[in-house]
Amino acid sequence: NDEFIILQTEVDRPSSVARLSSRIIDAIGKPFDLANCRIVMAASIGVAMSPRDGTAAEELVAKAKANLKRGRSETGERDAIHRIIASGPQGQKPLPFRPIT
């Protein structure tokens, strides 16, 4: 399983995050051919938004993981792990980028 974080800035409403999430899932889910084999991938996305879900990177990652886990338990999905961490509404100070180890 692969795991990554996407930081979406200048988010004015949760629907913006939902649109991006849908675009990512659709893009990852497009079948393609590789060495005469049809490859189909899928993604699961857990979302956290600042300040609603926290302001520290660790809080947001924990919330995104919890949301992902909850979503998987509801759908039974066991595909690759993907998270979106979104900054708060426009005008709020975005979180500084810091790699999470």
PyMOL commands that set and color helices and strands:
alter all, ss='L'
color gray80, all
select helices_A, chain A and resi 14-29+57-75
alter helices_A, ss='H'
color red, helices_A
select strands_A, chain A and resi 5-8+32-34+37-39+43-49+80-86
alter strands_A, ss='S'
color yellow, strands_A
deselect
rebuild
show_as cartoon
